[in-house]
Amino acid sequence: MFPLRDENPTLGNSLTTFAIIGMNAAVWIFVQGFGTDPALSISVCEFGAIAGDLLGTLPDGVSVPMGPGMECRIGGPPNWLSPLTSMFLHGGWFHIIGNLWFLSIFGDNVEDAMGPGRFAFFYLLCGLAAVAAQVASDPTGALPMVGASGAIGGVMGAYAVLYPRAPVRVLFFFGFFFTTFAVPAVAMLGFWFVIQLLGGIPALAGGAGGVAFWAHVGGFAAGVVLVFAFRDPVRLAAHRAHVALLWARERP
């Protein structure tokens, strides 16, 4: 199931959500060169989070292939800023477009319930929790981890708690057949979480993979927990009253 939109109006202009989208786009353009090498490989190597580097479990001089004729050499003191910088990097066009699409659908309503400042702090904490979960799942990992997926997973976890019955229109694929229909947010987001959980199990058994599934799981779980500390009851009540009024006006 791929989300197309939610039917959950917002109260404000979602300034933080759009600012985060803009920051990711700016990094993609000006730092990662629209995903072209050598800018892409250099940015991932220098600013991606590497579990073995952060924990000191890799010997100096380990090389990780990054592209044709390019490699990332690990050595020296750990880059402690990489858990933060990695959240604004991506590995390809589908990666960044998919992430920012999900954020645009679910971020505005979560920001509505928290306010711009709280939402920004919440987003960063979920991203850091996602990195911690991925590092814990593979302490000797040498592949750089990049992407906003973990932080956005936290946003999705918060959305599932705040608006479990909000209708989300999804695109469903089954072979050559596809259709669209609306499902409750908790069903769509719960399905996404289970897929990430199942995808991460092979990694625990030593299976190789290029997707940081445990970052997604960790971010989502962090969002489910942290939302209770970051939600603003007054803003959440105002949002629900606004939605109820709109639905009442639409009824014949």
C-alpha positions in Angstrom: 0.0 0.0 0.0 1.4 3.4 -1.0 -0.3 6.5 0.5 -1.6 9.1 -1.9 -3.1 11.5 0.6 -4.9 11.7 3.9 -8.3 13.2 4.5 -7.3 15.1 7.6 -7.3 18.9 7.3 -4.8 21.1 9.1 -5.2 24.3 11.2 -1.9 26.0 10.4 0.6 26.4 7.5 2.9 23.5 8.6 6.0 25.8 8.5 8.4 23.3 10.1 7.2 20.4 7.8 7.9 22.5 4.7 11.2 23.8 6.2 12.4 20.2 6.7 11.3 19.3 3.2 13.2 22.4 1.9 16.4 21.5 3.8 16.4 18.0 2.5 15.9 19.3 -1.1 18.6 21.9 -0.6 21.1 19.3 0.6 20.2 17.0 -2.3 20.9 19.8 -4.8 23.8 21.7 -3.4 25.7 19.0 -1.4 24.8 15.8 -3.2 24.7 17.2 -6.7 21.3 15.9 -7.6 22.5 12.4 -6.8 25.5 12.4 -9.2 29.0 11.3 -8.4 31.4 12.2 -7.1 29.2 14.5 -4.9 26.8 11.8 -3.9 29.5 9.3 -2.8 31.6 11.9 -1.1 28.6 13.2 0.9 27.5 9.8 1.9 31.0 8.8 3.0 31.7 12.1 4.9 28.3 12.7 6.5 26.6 9.3 6.7 26.4 7.5 10.0 28.6 4.4 10.2 27.9 2.1 13.1 31.4 0.6 13.3 32.9 4.1 13.2 30.7 5.5 16.0 31.3 2.5 18.3 34.9 2.0 17.4 34.4 -1.6 16.4 36.1 -1.3 13.0 39.9 -1.2 12.6 41.4 1.9 10.9 41.8 1.7 7.2 38.7 -0.3 6.4 37.4 0.6 2.9 33.8 0.6 1.7 33.1 0.7 -2.0 31.0 3.7 -2.8 30.9 3.8 -6.6 33.0 3.2 -9.7 36.5 3.9 -8.7 35.5 5.3 -5.3 35.7 4.0 -1.8 35.1 5.3 1.7 38.0 4.8 4.1 37.2 4.6 7.8 39.7 5.8 10.3 40.5 8.5 12.9 38.1 9.8 15.5 34.4 9.1 15.2 32.2 11.7 13.4 29.8 12.4 16.3 27.8 14.7 14.1 27.0 12.0 11.5 23.8 10.8 13.3 22.4 14.3 12.7 23.8 15.0 9.2 22.8 11.6 7.9 19.2 12.5 8.4 19.4 15.1 5.6 21.1 12.9 3.0 19.7 10.5 0.5 21.0 7.8 -1.7 19.0 8.3 -4.9 16.0 10.0 -6.5 13.4 7.3 -5.4 14.8 7.6 -1.8 14.4 11.3 -1.4 11.1 11.6 -3.3 9.5 8.7 -1.3 10.7 10.1 2.0 9.5 13.7 1.3 6.2 12.4 0.0 5.5 10.5 3.2 6.6 13.6 5.2 4.3 15.9 3.3 1.3 13.6 3.9 1.8 12.9 7.6 4.0 15.7 8.9 1.5 18.6 8.7 -1.1 17.0 11.0 1.5 15.9 13.6 2.9 19.5 13.6 -0.6 20.7 14.0 -0.8 18.7 17.3 2.6 19.9 18.6 3.4 23.3 17.2 6.3 24.2 15.0 9.0 24.3 17.7 8.0 21.1 19.5 7.6 19.3 16.2 11.1 20.2 15.0 12.6 18.9 18.3 10.5 15.8 18.1 11.6 15.1 14.5 15.3 15.3 15.4 14.9 13.1 18.4 13.1 10.4 16.4 15.9 10.6 13.8 18.5 10.1 16.4 16.6 7.2 17.9 16.4 5.7 14.5 20.2 5.9 14.1 20.7 4.4 17.5 18.4 1.4 16.7 20.2 0.7 13.4 23.6 0.9 15.1 22.5 -1.4 17.8 21.3 -3.9 15.2 24.7 -4.0 13.5 27.4 -2.7 15.8 30.2 -3.6 13.4 28.5 -2.2 10.3 30.7 -0.4 7.8 28.1 0.9 5.4 27.2 4.6 5.8 23.5 5.1 6.7 21.7 8.0 5.2 18.1 9.2 4.9 15.2 10.9 6.6 13.3 7.6 6.8 13.9 7.0 10.5 12.8 10.5 11.5 9.8 10.3 9.2 9.0 6.9 10.7 8.7 8.7 14.0 6.3 11.1 12.4 4.2 8.2 11.2 4.2 6.6 14.6 3.0 9.8 16.1 0.3 10.1 13.5 -0.9 6.6 14.2 -1.4 7.5 17.9 -2.9 10.9 17.3 -5.2 10.2 14.3 -5.7 6.4 14.2 -9.1 6.6 12.4 -8.1 9.4 9.9 -8.8 8.1 6.3 -5.7 7.6 4.2 -6.2 7.0 0.5 -3.7 4.4 -0.7 -2.6 2.9 -4.0 -2.7 -0.9 -3.8 -0.6 -3.1 -6.2 -1.2 -6.8 -6.9 0.7 -7.9 -9.9 -0.7 -6.0 -12.9 -3.8 -5.0 -10.9 -3.9 -1.8 -9.0 -6.7 0.2 -7.3 -7.1 3.0 -4.8 -9.2 3.0 -1.6 -9.3 4.6 1.8 -8.2 2.8 5.0 -7.8 4.0 8.6 -4.4 5.5 9.3 -3.6 3.0 11.9 -4.1 0.1 9.4 -1.9 1.7 6.7 0.8 2.7 9.2 0.6 -0.5 11.1 1.1 -2.4 7.8 4.1 -0.3 7.0 5.6 -1.0 10.4 5.2 -4.8 10.1 6.9 -4.7 6.7 9.9 -2.9 8.2 10.0 -5.3 11.1 10.0 -8.3 8.8 12.5 -6.7 6.5 14.9 -6.2 9.5 14.9 -9.8 10.8 17.4 -11.1 8.2 19.9 -8.3 9.2 19.9 -9.7 12.8 20.9 -13.0 11.4 23.8 -11.5 9.5 22.0 -11.0 6.2 23.3 -8.2 4.0 21.1 -5.4 2.8 21.1 -1.8 1.8 17.9 -0.7 3.6 18.2 0.4 7.2 15.0 -1.4 8.3 15.9 -1.1 12.0 16.2 2.6 11.7 12.6 2.7 10.4 11.5 0.5 13.3 13.4 2.5 15.9 12.1 5.8 14.5 8.5 4.6 14.5 8.7 3.2 18.0 10.3 6.5 19.2 7.4 8.4 17.7 4.8 6.3 19.3 6.4 6.9 22.7 7.5 10.5 22.4 4.3 11.8 21.0 2.7 11.7 24.5 5.4 14.2 25.7 5.3 16.5 22.7 1.7 16.7 21.8 -0.1 19.9 22.9 -3.6 19.1 24.3 -4.9 22.5 23.4 -3.7 22.3 19.8 -4.9 18.7 19.5 -8.4 19.6 20.8 -8.6 22.6 18.4 -7.6 20.3 15.5 -10.3 17.8 16.3 -12.9 20.5 16.7 -11.9 21.9 13.4 -12.2 18.5 11.7 -15.6 17.8 13.3 -16.9 21.2 12.1 -15.8 20.6 8.5 -17.3 17.1 8.5 -20.6 18.6 9.9 -20.7 21.1 7.1 -20.2 18.4 4.4 -23.1 16.4 5.6 -26.4 16.9 3.7 
